[in-house]
Amino acid sequence: NKPQGICHGVEGAQILKEQGFPKDVVRIAEVHIGAGIPRDEAGLLGLPCQDYLPVTLEEKIVAHADNLIHGTREVSLEFVVEKWKKSMGKNHPSIDRLRKLHGELII
């Protein structure tokens, strides 16, 4: 039973926690949704009201690597931007977070 949608990070983190994984690994799973979600947006999306922004290098790498995969293939940043614009609107704040995260990780 694979969790789908916005809650999959929280659900995956809960599974890891129950299995006794270290807190830093649990946090990586929890915040790998998109380019991160701030507390105010989390509540609107039905997530537990907390900050889901990746902070550590490991959190950022896993979050962005997940962004750049579509199904089983690697995709470009612009592919992801266009996909997000279609699903969330062209001015959604997550798109700016995505571009910022990409800039931090890709040289």
GICOR-V405414 format. One record per pair of residues at least 4 apart in sequence whose C-alpha atoms are under 7 Angstrom apart, sorted by the first residue. I is the first residue (numbers start at 1). J is the second residue. Records with the same first field share a line. If there is no record, write none. Layout:
BEGIN
I->J ; J
END
This chain:
BEGIN
3->8 ; 11
4->8
6->33
7->11 ; 47
8->12
9->13 ; 29 ; 30 ; 31 ; 32 ; 33
10->14 ; 30
11->15
12->16 ; 29 ; 30
13->17 ; 26 ; 27 ; 29 ; 30
14->18
15->19
16->20 ; 21 ; 26
17->21 ; 26
21->25 ; 26
22->26
23->27
24->28
25->29
26->30
27->31
28->32 ; 59
31->36 ; 52 ; 53 ; 54 ; 59
32->36 ; 59 ; 62 ; 63
33->63
34->63 ; 67
35->63 ; 64 ; 94 ; 97 ; 98 ; 101
36->52 ; 53 ; 54
37->41 ; 42 ; 51 ; 52 ; 53
38->42 ; 51 ; 52 ; 53
39->43 ; 49 ; 50 ; 51 ; 52
40->44
41->45
42->46 ; 47 ; 48 ; 49 ; 50
43->47 ; 48 ; 49
54->59 ; 60
55->59 ; 60
56->60
57->61
58->62
59->63
60->64
61->65
62->66
63->67
64->68
65->69
67->80
68->74 ; 75 ; 76 ; 77 ; 80
69->73 ; 74 ; 75
70->74 ; 75
75->79
76->80
77->81
78->82
79->83
80->84
81->85 ; 95
82->86
83->87
84->88
85->89 ; 90
88->92
93->97
94->98
95->99
96->100
97->101
98->102
99->103
100->104
101->105
102->106
END
